[in-house]
């Protein structure tokens, strides 16, 4: 049984499939048409070989088949160079009528020459079929020049195009084409030209089979890189896959059909984990399905709605999303497009900007208040001194008096003058906070010095659990003493019935953190938000500037101060101060 007819039969089927494949993908594309014509020429060539390479077929049938076969093997080079000129974007040449005429007149000429008997002389019957011999004529050499020059020109143009193009996909396409062209040229020329020239007629002619490599190369480029089919569908797929916004396509029940890469990056899931799942899985609100799906089905569209999105692993992020319905040709809703944009960084930046603006506004207010406090304090101190002196003189004159009511009123007046004087001192201290004069000090020593200046009631225990071996801090000693003095005094005043104050310290990166814990009355949540505001106080005799002074001093040292408090359980104040810089 001879296998050659079956081999050529299957080859013709493959070529016909490739030609149809190219046309179906884009029937109006010139590149597709050239590719289809190239494959069809080999389809015809392979089909006729079914009869030629069959020993049971008569010579007359072989001659007829050979005449039809010439249509394929005489025209493939022109179709190939046509395809290459289109692929390498030689648009001006392709549009030339002279080029088109030259391109297709040559194969017609050689088809006629073959029909007239100037190319092939006679056929020899072999066990596997019939084989031809070339006629001694100038036409066969012209045919060699024709097909080899077209193929070599195509290879040259493709290699040159590969070097010049800046698009990676075109470089890959060109490489596939010129490599498969070189392989096919060598194998086809060896089988159908070189061996007959050497008088070797004992092997089947398989030039049409050899070119399968080139055809498959082109088709591989089509299926792998899709350079022949720039259709709206492919364009849409590319756009969706490269979108920076997350896109999720839902059915009318809110189930996920597909997602793009940006959506996968946003939610942290794999594509297989999302398909068929409800969009509700991303929302923390229980009514998200009603809110999202039902409204869209009713024809409503959502634009730029801010929502909390639930990622894989439970992390919550802020997203801005929009949705709209997709309608089919009949006007019915076929699906829902859900587009989300992660605005977590944007929200964080907004928050940081607001904090900076608030801080700047607060600094400006503090500066103005400090200037005013300095002016007012100096103006009030003199009258208070006169009042104080007058009270003292009156007390001396009235020592022999038995009028207790007058004495009591003078004592009250004296106390109020002292309270007013303390408030004025707070204002003066606030107005005089300047740039710190930094030095390296042991925080334990500063805390101890502050405690020595405070009269601690017997019903309150103060525990200093700060180690002396902690790194030195780079601070203004006087200003930091003021901070600890004020904060410890505030803690004492928060425990009228007694309690405990604990001071602890530890190193946190490049800062030393000092915590002051008390077991006092605590601060309400509402008041905690205002505690650093100037002039805010809950004490009947307070100025509302002590804690503000502390914050100003700490921030002037590039440190931070924070408060935590629970009503009835006490308050914790955390201070961070920069550690002494190592000399090196």
C-alpha positions, 0 to 999 in steps of 0.5 A: 500500500502506497502512503504518498497519496494519503500524506498529500491528501491530509496536507491538502486538508491542512492547507485548506483549513489554514486558508479558511482560518485566515479568511474567517478571522478577518475576511476584509483584511489584506494580510489575511487574504494574502495568507489565504491565497498562499495557503490555497496555492499549496492546497491545490498543489498537494491535492494534485499530488494525490494523483501524481504520486499514485502508481495506479494512476495512468500517465494521461491523468498524471499530465492533467493533474500536473497542469493543475498542480502548476497553478499552485507551485508556480504562484506560491512565491508571488503570494508569499512576497505579497504577504511579506510586503503587507506584513512589513508595511511596504504600503506604497509598493503594494498600491502600485499597479506596476508592482501588482501586475509584475507580481501576478503576471509572472506566475501566469507566464510560468503556468503557461510555459509549463502547460506548453511543455517547456518546463517538464519533459517526461514522467517516470513511474516509480513504486511510490508514484510518478516523478518528473524530469526537468526539460533542458531549457532556459525556462527552468532556470528562470523559474529557479530565479523567480521563486528563490529570489522572491523567497529570499527577498521576503526573508530579507525584508522580514529580517530587516523589519524585525531589526527596525520595528520597536514593537516586541510583538512584531519582532516575535512575529517576524522571527517566526516567519523568517525562520520557518521561511528559511527551513521551508526554502531549504527543504523544498529546494532540496526535494524538488529542484536540487535532487532532480538536477542531480538526476536523483529520481528515486525519491518522492517530490515533497516540496509542498509538504516541506512548506507546511513548516512555513504555513504553520509558522504563520498560523502559529503567529496568528494564534499566538500573537493574533497579528492578522485579526485586529477585531473589535472583540480582540481590541476590547479584550486587550483594553479590558486586560490592561485597564488600571481600574478593576473591572468585574462583569456580573450576570443579572443575579450579581454573580461574577462572570469574569474579571480583569487583571486589575480586579485580581490585584485589587481583591487578592483572589485568583480568577478561579476563586471568583467565577460564579461567586456573588459580588456581595463577597466584597461588601461589608454591608448586608444590603449590598446585593439589593443596593447594587444589583436590584437598582441596576436591574431597574435601570438605575446607574451608579456613578463614583460611589465610595464604599468599603471593599473587603479583600481576601484575608479580611483587609478593608480598603476604600474604593470608588466604584461605578456600575451600569447595565449591559443591554442585548439587541432586544433591549433586555439587561444581559449583564452588569459592568462593575468598575472599581478604583482603589482610593485607599492611598488617596484617602490616606493622603487626604487625611495626612494633608488635613492633619498638616493643614490643621497643624499649620492652622493650630501653629498660627493660632498658638503663635497669635495667642502666645503674643497676646498672652505675653502682652495681657499677662504683663498688663495684668500682673501689675494690678494684681501685685497692687491688690496683693499688697493692699490685702496684706496691709488691710490684714495687718490693720485689721488684726485687732478687729473682731469682725470675722466676716471682713477677715474671711473676705480678705482671705478669699481675695488673697486666694483669688489673687494667687489663682489669678497669678498662677494663670498669668504664670501659665500664660507667660510660660506659654508665650515664652516657649522658644526654640529648645537648646538641645543637649544630651541628658538622662531622662531619669534625672530629669523626671526626678528633678521634676518630682522634687518640685512637686508636693505629692499628697500622702494618699498618692503613690508615685512609682518611677520605673524608668531605668537609668541605663536607657539611652540619653535623650537629645532635649532642652533640660529646662523645657522637658522638666516643665513638661513632666512637672505639668503632666505629673501635676495634672495626674495628681489633680485627677486623683483627689481621693488618692491613687497611683502614678506610674512612670515607665520608659523604653526605647522605640527605634530612634526615640525614647518613650516615656509613659505616665499612667494614673488611676484617676477619674479619666477623661470623657471621649468628648473632652479627649478630642479637645484636650490639646486645644488652647484654653480648654480645661475642665478645672475650675481654676485652670488656664487650659494652657498647661497641656498645650505648652507640653505639646508645643515643647515636645513637638519642638523637640521633633517628638510626639505626645499622645493621650489614652483615657477611660472614665473611672479607670485613669489616663495614660500619656505617652511621650516620645523624645529623640535619642542622643545621636551617636558620634561617629 
